[in-house]
Amino acid sequence: MATTTTKPATHHIPWGALGPWLALLGACIFFATQSDRFLTGGNLSLILQQVMVVGVIAIGQTLIILTAGIDLSCGMVMALGSIIMTKFATELGMPVPIAVLCGIGVTTLFGLLNGLLVTRIKLPPFIVTLGTLNIAFAITQLYSSSQTITDLPAGLTGLGTTFTIGSAEVAWGSVLMVALYALAWFVLRETGAGRHIYAVGNNAEATRLVGIPTQRVLLGVYVAAGVLYGIASLLSVARTGVGDPNAGQTENLDAITAVVLGGTSLFGGRGIVLGSLIGVLIVGVFRNGLTLMGVSSIYQVLVTGVLVILAVAADQLSRKGAR
């Protein structure tokens, strides 16, 4: 009787997934050789504090990009949420929890609006979110009279307070950011809803034909992103101690850069949310390291632009290689 032998499955190292980690490690090694302050506990905790707002925005951006969409409005929606929270708490005298919920409610409504325009009217996400970016910016400037809101109640800035680990002062907002990444990772990896998000990004029509409600999935993704932008609003207020109507003007591009650097494909269906956290840290490390080296901020912007072009080029090459 003939017998067949089955070759054991081989597991290949996902070098593409390791790329962001290697880039982060390389950046840390380089800046450690350029400044003695870089690897100190205080500086590393400062990097976490500097990236916590963009880090949370990037979670929502990751969800949307996984569905082959994009959200240009995220930064300005976050800024509007922060103005709503601070104005409601200071001028209307609302209790802090209610003011925070109102701010998150407004950012969630913007997520719902984006989702409805994309799913019901079938408008391209780029155009939709470019429009809502301008709407959010105008409302923010009009409602705040372009004035910074100060003298905030302590409850609004609580997440900016720190606790000590060794020689480092870690902000509670940084802990919240890491916890949100862990939650997003679990949802995307272990739940049916997460698998549906990947399926829609891979092939929306095929996903619809197997019975998955693709429009509902897309709408849910944009709404969830809106909630995350609201949480980022609170972190922004906690970090700066004010409601700044001029905040959020670069966070959209920073978040997209972080997501792409983290290995999530702009074509949808591929990537992991923890990669976005690594992308956020790469951007934060480069900006912090260049500052320690005394490099002008304009060159920091230049480096960020080069990084995102390289990441998109790598994504394109990997897609061609997979065909």
Buried (B, 14 or more C-beta within 10 A) or exposed (E): EEEEEEEEEEEEEEEBBEBBBEBBEEBBEBBEEBBEBBEEBEBBBBBBBBBBBBBBBBBBBBBBBBBBBBBBBBBBBBBBBBBBBBBBBBEEEBEBEEBBBBBBBBBBBBBBBBBBBBBEEEBEBEEBBBBBBEBBBEBBBEEBEEEBBEEBBEBBBEBBEBEEEEEBBBBBBBBBBBEBBEEBBEBBEEEEEBBBBBBBBBBBEEBBEEEBEBBEBBBBBBBBBBBBBBBBBBBBBBBBEBBBBEBBEEBBBBBBBBBBBBBBBBEBBBBBBBBBBBBBBBBBBBBBBBBBEEBEEEEBEEBBEEBBEEBBEBBEEBEEEEE
